[in-house]
Amino acid sequence: MKLMRHSQAQPATADFAKIADSVAAKIASGTLAAGERLPPQRTFAFEHGIAASTAGRVYGELLRRGLVVGEVGRGTFVSGRKAETRLGGELERHETRIDLDFNFPILPDQATQISASLANLHAHGMDQALRPPTASMLAHARQITAAHLARGNFVPSPANIAFTAGGRQAIAAAVSTLVPTGGRLAVEAVTYPMVKGIAQRLGVVLVPIPIDAEGLDVAALVKSHQQHPLSAVYVQPALHNPLGMSLSNKRRAALAAFAKTADVPLIEDHVYGFLGDAEPLAVLAPKHCFVIDSLSKRIAPGLPLGFILAPADTSAKLLSVVRGGGWSASGYGIAAGSCVMADGTAAGIESNKRSDAAVRQRHTKEILADFDVRGDQRTYHVWLVLPPEWRADVFTSIAARHGVAVTPSSAFTVVPGHTPNAIRLALGAPTVDGLIEALHRLRRLLVSVPEAFAVSE
């Protein structure tokens, strides 16, 4: 249902609280039903004759009141929080919100470990760390990073490493380097949501490529390139987000062969690779792979350091794009990241996360054993295919009303109308006890039907 359009004569500085009140009234009356998707903020702004920034404040206020769930780029849905719901004949209210939406695992004791690792930097090195990084500091950090990221046959050259302020910035810089405005970037049909936003802002056309049980369909990729040339391919070969799958060895070889034969670069997102054992595709196609990695997933989002490992002949251009795009890492991010990698703290936390992920996966598979849960047991997320009586957007909204935030499949799909009936569960944010409680809440919803949660006046 579309919201009523207001006169375009309304000033852009309209009282956002009054507009939020009007939307809240529609939710209360049932005009906007639980699970219904609100329009994108820019569309809302146009329909109400207000500035986009004002629309953002309206959505923020609705989110603060708990009337909607979601975020920019993923869709905003009516939560129906104030409506009463019944489950098994008993009224249930959940005041606590358990987050299975954001995929940033942080272990309970890792802050203490990181503090100890950074003690010397904070005591004696802060003056330098708070300044722009020097050439010698960057060279030292590249040596440490190359050693930390090396795995098996993958031995990155320090000279080819570019630092960014995080993994998202690394992806944006790589896309900006390789794909011109109006250029075509191939992606998996179900992909990391931020790539969609990055492409839109850079004026890049996304070309969705089908996925099957072995991963990216390379034959379909070849056909797409033959029809209209591609500038680059963004791919998650290891522990895909959100599907949790990895490319088969056959597909890895085929994708590397395509990159070399067609001379099309691969932007290889390897941020979850530390949880598994697969080497980056750069081992097979070193002159055509831009490997993306980050400490955000390996350690924590508060340690903002991303890496791009580029072919030697492109590293100078890449560094220029990183600087020009404002995607550079700070001196502190580089110094802190170097500390935790150099003394083994990062490696220890990564090892503990592999164990922690296995525990969380085991609980998930046990509690949701009767349902279609897909993914690799080494990851911090699973792909839950919903029973046919549920729709992903409705389930997301009702789960929010029961205190569990999940991500609908629409956040990850490139082509509207081709959305799997599924949700992603990110397992790393809550405590293990919190995760278990959230999974039991979801199970109770899954064994019911949507009609059991109809809004009551």
C-alpha positions as CSV (number, residue, x, y, z in Angstrom):
1,M,0.0,0.0,0.0
2,K,1.3,3.4,-0.9
3,L,1.2,6.2,1.6
4,M,-0.9,9.3,0.7
5,R,1.0,11.8,-1.3
6,H,1.2,15.3,0.2
7,S,1.2,18.6,-1.8
8,Q,4.6,19.4,-3.3
9,A,4.2,22.9,-1.9
10,Q,4.9,21.7,1.6
11,P,8.3,23.1,2.7
12,A,11.3,20.8,3.0
13,T,11.6,21.7,6.6
14,A,8.3,20.2,7.5
15,D,7.9,18.9,11.1
16,F,9.2,15.4,10.8
17,A,7.5,14.4,14.1
18,K,4.1,15.3,12.8
19,I,4.7,13.2,9.7
20,A,5.9,10.4,11.8
21,D,2.7,10.7,13.9
22,S,0.6,10.4,10.8
23,V,2.4,7.3,9.7
24,A,2.0,5.9,13.3
25,A,-1.7,6.6,13.1
26,K,-1.9,4.6,9.9
27,I,-0.1,1.7,11.6
28,A,-2.4,1.9,14.6
29,S,-5.5,1.9,12.4
30,G,-4.3,-1.1,10.3
31,T,-4.1,1.0,7.1
32,L,-0.5,0.0,7.2
33,A,-0.4,-3.6,8.3
34,A,2.3,-5.5,10.1
35,G,4.9,-6.8,7.6
36,E,4.0,-4.1,5.0
37,R,7.0,-2.5,3.3
38,L,7.3,1.2,3.4
39,P,8.6,2.9,0.3
40,P,12.3,3.9,0.0
41,Q,13.1,7.1,1.7
42,R,13.6,9.1,-1.5
43,T,10.1,7.9,-2.7
44,F,8.6,8.8,0.6
45,A,10.2,12.3,0.4
46,F,8.8,12.8,-3.1
47,E,5.3,11.6,-2.1
48,H,5.2,14.0,0.9
49,G,6.9,16.9,-0.7
50,I,9.8,17.0,1.8
51,A,13.5,16.8,1.7
52,A,15.2,13.4,1.7
53,S,16.9,14.4,5.0
54,T,13.5,15.0,6.5
55,A,12.3,11.7,5.3
56,G,15.3,10.1,6.9
57,R,14.4,11.7,10.3
58,V,10.8,10.4,9.9
59,Y,12.0,6.9,9.4
60,G,14.5,7.2,12.2
61,E,11.7,8.3,14.5
62,L,9.5,5.4,13.5
63,L,12.4,3.1,14.1
64,R,13.0,4.7,17.5
65,R,9.4,4.1,18.5
66,G,9.7,0.4,17.4
67,L,7.0,0.8,14.8
68,V,9.2,-0.3,11.9
69,V,12.2,-2.6,11.5
70,G,14.9,-2.6,8.9
71,E,17.5,-0.2,7.6
72,V,18.7,1.8,4.6
73,G,19.4,-0.6,1.7
74,R,17.5,-3.5,3.3
75,G,14.0,-2.2,3.3
76,T,11.8,-0.8,6.1
77,F,8.8,-2.9,7.3
78,V,5.9,-2.2,9.7
79,S,6.6,-4.1,12.9
80,G,3.2,-3.9,14.4
81,R,4.9,-3.7,17.8
82,K,1.9,-2.2,19.7
83,A,-0.5,-4.9,18.5
84,E,-1.2,-7.8,20.7
85,T,-0.1,-11.2,19.4
86,R,-1.0,-14.6,20.6
87,L,1.1,-17.7,20.5
88,G,-0.2,-21.0,21.5
89,G,-3.2,-19.2,23.1
90,E,-1.0,-17.2,25.5
91,L,-0.2,-13.5,25.1
92,E,3.5,-13.0,24.7
93,R,5.5,-9.8,25.1
94,H,9.2,-9.5,24.5
95,E,10.8,-6.3,25.8
96,T,14.4,-7.5,25.0
97,R,15.6,-7.4,21.4
98,I,18.0,-10.1,20.3
99,D,20.0,-9.1,17.2
100,L,20.3,-11.8,14.5
101,D,20.6,-9.1,11.9
102,F,24.1,-7.7,12.1
103,N,26.9,-10.1,11.3
104,F,29.7,-8.8,13.5
105,P,30.8,-11.5,16.0
106,I,32.7,-10.2,19.1
107,L,33.9,-12.6,21.7
108,P,33.4,-11.8,25.4
109,D,37.1,-11.7,26.3
110,Q,38.6,-10.2,23.2
111,A,38.4,-6.6,24.4
112,T,40.8,-7.5,27.2
113,Q,43.2,-9.2,24.8
114,I,43.1,-6.2,22.4
115,S,43.7,-3.7,25.3
116,A,46.8,-5.7,26.4
117,S,48.0,-5.7,22.8
118,L,47.6,-2.0,22.4
119,A,49.0,-1.0,25.8
120,N,52.4,0.0,24.4
121,L,50.9,1.9,21.5
122,H,48.7,3.9,23.8
123,A,51.5,4.6,26.2
124,H,54.3,5.5,23.7
125,G,53.0,5.6,20.2
126,M,49.9,7.6,20.1
127,D,51.6,10.8,18.9
128,Q,52.6,9.1,15.7
129,A,49.4,7.0,15.4
130,L,47.3,10.1,15.4
131,R,49.1,11.7,12.5
132,P,48.8,10.8,8.8
133,P,50.7,7.6,8.2
134,T,54.3,8.0,7.0
135,A,55.9,5.9,4.2
136,S,57.9,3.9,6.7
137,M,54.9,3.2,8.8
138,L,53.0,2.0,5.8
139,A,55.8,-0.2,4.7
140,H,56.1,-1.8,8.1
141,A,52.3,-2.3,8.3
142,R,52.3,-3.9,4.8
143,Q,55.0,-6.4,5.9
144,I,52.9,-7.4,9.0
145,T,49.7,-7.6,7.0
146,A,51.2,-9.8,4.3
147,A,52.5,-12.2,6.9
148,H,49.2,-12.3,8.7
149,L,47.1,-12.9,5.6
150,A,49.4,-15.5,4.0
151,R,47.9,-19.0,3.7
152,G,49.2,-22.1,2.0
153,N,50.1,-21.1,-1.6
154,F,48.7,-17.6,-1.0
155,V,51.7,-15.4,-0.2
156,P,50.8,-11.7,-0.9
157,S,53.4,-9.2,-1.8
158,P,53.6,-6.4,0.8
159,A,54.1,-3.8,-2.0
160,N,50.7,-4.7,-3.5
161,I,48.6,-4.1,-0.3
162,A,46.4,-1.0,0.0
163,F,44.8,0.0,3.3
164,T,41.3,1.3,3.6
165,A,39.0,2.3,6.5
166,G,37.2,-1.0,6.4
167,G,36.0,-3.8,4.2
168,R,33.1,-1.8,2.7
169,Q,35.6,1.0,1.7
170,A,37.8,-1.7,0.2
171,I,35.0,-2.9,-2.0
172,A,34.1,0.6,-3.0
173,A,37.6,1.5,-3.9
174,A,38.1,-1.7,-6.0
175,V,34.8,-1.2,-7.9
176,S,35.7,2.5,-8.5
177,T,39.1,1.4,-9.8
178,L,37.9,-1.3,-12.2
179,V,34.4,-0.3,-13.3
180,P,33.8,3.1,-15.1
181,T,30.5,5.0,-14.6
182,G,27.9,3.1,-16.6
183,G,30.1,0.0,-16.6
184,R,28.8,-3.5,-15.9
185,L,29.7,-5.4,-12.7
186,A,28.7,-9.0,-12.5
187,V,27.6,-10.2,-9.1
188,E,26.0,-13.3,-7.7
189,A,22.2,-13.0,-7.9
190,V,22.1,-13.2,-4.1
191,T,24.9,-11.1,-2.7
192,Y,26.3,-8.8,0.0
193,P,23.8,-5.9,0.3
194,M,26.3,-3.1,0.5
195,V,27.4,-3.9,-3.0
196,K,24.1,-2.7,-4.3
197,G,24.4,0.7,-2.6
198,I,28.0,1.1,-3.7
199,A,27.1,0.4,-7.3
200,Q,24.2,2.8,-7.2
201,R,26.4,5.6,-5.8
202,L,29.2,5.0,-8.4
203,G,26.8,4.7,-11.3
204,V,27.7,1.1,-11.9
205,V,25.2,-1.4,-13.5
206,L,24.9,-4.7,-11.6
207,V,24.6,-7.9,-13.6
208,P,23.1,-10.7,-11.6
209,I,24.6,-14.2,-12.3
210,P,22.7,-17.3,-11.2
211,I,24.0,-19.5,-8.4
212,D,23.5,-23.2,-8.0
213,A,24.8,-25.8,-5.5
214,E,28.4,-25.3,-6.6
215,G,28.2,-21.5,-6.5
216,L,28.4,-18.9,-9.2
217,D,27.3,-20.3,-12.6
218,V,30.4,-19.6,-14.7
219,A,28.7,-20.7,-17.9
220,A,26.1,-18.0,-17.3
221,L,28.8,-15.5,-16.6
222,V,30.6,-16.3,-19.8
223,K,27.4,-15.9,-21.8
224,S,26.6,-12.6,-20.1
225,H,30.1,-11.3,-21.0
226,Q,29.7,-12.4,-24.6
227,Q,26.4,-10.6,-24.9
228,H,27.6,-7.4,-23.3
229,P,31.2,-7.0,-22.0
230,L,31.7,-6.9,-18.3
231,S,34.1,-4.6,-16.5
232,A,34.7,-6.8,-13.5
233,V,33.1,-9.6,-11.4
234,Y,32.4,-9.2,-7.6
235,V,32.3,-12.7,-6.0
236,Q,32.4,-14.3,-2.6
237,P,34.1,-17.7,-3.3
238,A,34.5,-18.7,0.4
239,L,31.7,-18.9,2.9
240,H,29.3,-16.7,1.0
241,N,27.2,-14.1,2.8
242,P,24.3,-14.9,3.2
243,L,24.2,-18.4,1.7
244,G,27.2,-19.8,3.6
245,M,28.3,-21.9,0.6
246,S,31.8,-22.0,-1.1
247,L,32.7,-22.4,-4.7
248,S,33.5,-26.0,-5.7
249,N,37.0,-26.7,-6.9
250,K,35.7,-27.1,-10.4
251,R,34.0,-23.7,-10.3
252,R,37.0,-22.1,-8.8
253,A,39.1,-23.3,-11.7
254,A,36.5,-22.3,-14.2
255,L,36.1,-18.8,-12.8
256,A,39.9,-18.2,-12.7
257,A,40.1,-19.5,-16.3
258,F,37.4,-17.1,-17.4
259,A,39.2,-14.1,-15.7
260,K,42.4,-14.9,-17.5
261,T,40.9,-15.8,-20.9
262,A,38.4,-12.8,-21.0
263,D,40.8,-10.5,-19.2
264,V,38.1,-9.5,-16.7
265,P,39.3,-8.8,-13.2
266,L,37.7,-10.5,-10.1
267,I,36.9,-8.6,-6.9
268,E,37.2,-11.4,-4.5
269,D,35.5,-10.7,-1.1
270,H,37.4,-12.9,1.3
271,V,36.4,-11.3,4.6
272,Y,34.9,-14.6,5.9
273,G,37.7,-16.7,4.6
274,F,39.5,-16.8,7.9
275,L,36.7,-19.0,9.3
276,G,37.5,-21.7,6.6
277,D,40.5,-23.2,4.9
278,A,40.1,-22.1,1.2
279,E,42.9,-20.1,-0.4
280,P,41.9,-17.0,-2.3
281,L,41.3,-17.3,-6.0
282,A,44.3,-15.1,-6.5
283,V,46.4,-18.3,-6.2
284,L,44.9,-19.4,-9.5
285,A,44.7,-16.0,-11.2
286,P,47.2,-13.6,-9.5
287,K,47.1,-11.0,-12.3
288,H,43.3,-10.8,-12.3
289,C,42.3,-10.9,-8.6
290,F,41.7,-8.0,-6.2
291,V,41.4,-9.7,-2.8
292,I,39.3,-7.9,-0.2
293,D,39.8,-8.6,3.5
294,S,39.3,-6.7,6.7
295,L,39.8,-6.8,10.5
296,S,36.1,-5.9,11.0
297,K,35.0,-9.5,10.8
298,R,38.3,-11.0,11.9
299,I,38.4,-8.8,15.0
300,A,35.7,-6.2,15.5
301,P,34.0,-3.3,13.5
302,G,35.6,-0.9,16.0
303,L,39.1,-1.8,14.6
304,P,38.6,-0.2,11.1
305,L,41.2,-1.5,8.8
306,G,40.5,-3.0,5.4
307,F,42.9,-4.5,2.9
308,I,43.0,-4.7,-0.9
309,L,45.6,-7.1,-2.3
310,A,45.9,-6.0,-5.9
311,P,47.9,-7.2,-9.0
312,A,51.3,-5.4,-9.2
313,D,50.5,-3.5,-12.3
314,T,47.4,-1.9,-10.8
315,S,48.5,-1.0,-7.3
316,A,49.5,2.5,-8.1
317,K,46.2,3.3,-9.7
318,L,44.4,1.7,-6.8
319,L,46.2,3.7,-4.2
320,S,45.3,6.9,-6.1
321,V,41.6,5.9,-6.1
322,V,41.7,5.1,-2.4
323,R,43.0,8.5,-1.6
324,G,40.8,10.3,-4.0
325,G,37.7,8.5,-2.8
326,G,38.3,9.3,0.8
327,W,38.5,5.6,1.6
328,S,42.0,5.7,3.2
329,A,42.6,4.1,6.6
330,S,43.6,6.4,9.5
331,G,47.0,6.3,11.1
332,Y,45.5,4.9,14.2
333,G,43.7,2.2,12.4
334,I,46.9,1.1,10.7
335,A,48.9,1.3,13.9
336,A,46.4,-0.6,16.0
337,G,45.8,-3.2,13.3
338,S,49.5,-3.7,13.0
339,C,49.9,-4.3,16.7
340,V,47.2,-7.0,17.0
341,M,48.5,-8.8,13.9
342,A,52.2,-8.6,14.8
343,D,52.0,-10.0,18.4
344,G,49.6,-12.9,17.6
345,T,46.5,-11.4,19.2
346,A,44.6,-11.3,16.0
347,A,45.5,-14.9,15.1
348,G,44.3,-16.0,18.6
349,I,41.0,-14.2,18.3
350,E,40.4,-15.7,14.9
351,S,41.1,-19.2,16.1
352,N,38.7,-18.7,19.0
353,K,36.0,-17.4,16.6
354,R,36.3,-20.5,14.6
355,S,35.5,-22.5,17.7
356,D,32.7,-20.1,18.7
357,A,31.1,-20.3,15.3
358,A,31.0,-24.1,15.5
359,V,29.2,-24.0,18.8
360,R,26.6,-21.5,17.6
361,Q,26.1,-23.5,14.4
362,R,25.5,-26.6,16.5
363,H,22.8,-25.0,18.6
364,T,21.2,-23.6,15.5
365,K,21.0,-26.9,13.7
366,E,19.7,-28.6,16.8
367,I,16.9,-26.1,17.6
368,L,15.8,-25.7,14.0
369,A,16.4,-29.3,13.0
370,D,12.9,-29.6,11.5
371,F,13.5,-26.7,9.1
372,D,15.5,-26.0,6.0
373,V,18.6,-24.4,7.4
374,R,21.5,-24.1,4.9
375,G,25.1,-23.0,5.2
376,D,28.5,-24.1,6.3
377,Q,29.1,-25.2,9.9
378,R,32.1,-22.9,10.0
379,T,30.3,-19.6,9.4
380,Y,28.5,-17.1,11.7
381,H,25.3,-17.1,9.6
382,V,22.8,-19.5,8.2
383,W,20.2,-19.2,5.4
384,L,16.8,-20.3,6.6
385,V,14.3,-21.2,3.9
386,L,10.8,-20.5,5.3
387,P,7.9,-22.9,5.2
388,P,5.5,-22.1,2.3
389,E,2.9,-20.5,4.5
390,W,5.3,-17.7,5.5
391,R,6.6,-14.8,3.5
392,A,10.0,-13.5,4.3
393,D,8.9,-9.9,4.9
394,V,6.0,-10.9,7.1
395,F,8.1,-13.3,9.1
396,T,10.8,-10.6,9.6
397,S,8.2,-8.2,11.0
398,I,6.5,-10.7,13.3
399,A,9.9,-11.9,14.5
400,A,10.7,-8.3,15.4
401,R,7.5,-8.1,17.4
402,H,8.7,-11.1,19.3
403,G,12.1,-9.5,20.0
404,V,14.3,-11.1,17.3
405,A,15.8,-9.1,14.5
406,V,16.5,-11.1,11.3
407,T,17.3,-10.1,7.7
408,P,14.8,-10.9,4.9
409,S,16.1,-12.3,1.6
410,S,15.2,-9.1,-0.2
411,A,18.2,-7.4,1.3
412,F,20.5,-9.7,-0.6
413,T,18.8,-10.1,-4.0
414,V,19.7,-7.9,-7.0
415,V,16.6,-8.3,-9.1
416,P,13.3,-7.4,-7.5
417,G,10.6,-10.1,-7.9
418,H,13.3,-12.8,-7.9
419,T,13.6,-13.1,-4.1
420,P,13.9,-16.4,-2.4
421,N,11.5,-17.1,0.5
422,A,14.2,-17.1,3.1
423,I,15.9,-15.1,5.8
424,R,19.4,-14.8,7.0
425,L,20.2,-15.4,10.7
426,A,23.5,-13.8,11.9
427,L,24.6,-15.9,14.9
428,G,27.5,-13.9,16.3
429,A,26.1,-10.8,18.0
430,P,24.2,-12.1,21.1
431,T,25.6,-14.3,23.8
432,V,25.2,-18.0,23.3
433,D,22.4,-18.0,25.8
434,G,20.8,-15.1,23.9
435,L,21.2,-16.9,20.6
436,I,19.5,-20.0,22.1
437,E,16.6,-18.0,23.3
438,A,16.2,-16.2,19.9
439,L,16.2,-19.6,18.1
440,H,13.5,-20.9,20.4
441,R,11.4,-17.8,19.7
442,L,11.8,-18.3,16.0
443,R,11.0,-22.0,16.2
444,R,7.7,-21.2,18.0
445,L,6.9,-18.8,15.1
446,L,7.9,-21.3,12.4
447,V,5.6,-24.1,13.7
448,S,2.7,-21.6,13.6
449,V,1.0,-19.8,10.7
450,P,0.9,-16.1,10.0
451,E,-2.8,-15.9,10.7
452,A,-2.1,-16.6,14.4
453,F,-0.4,-13.2,14.7
454,A,-3.0,-11.0,13.1
455,V,-3.2,-7.5,14.4
456,S,-6.0,-7.1,16.9
457,E,-7.6,-3.7,17.6
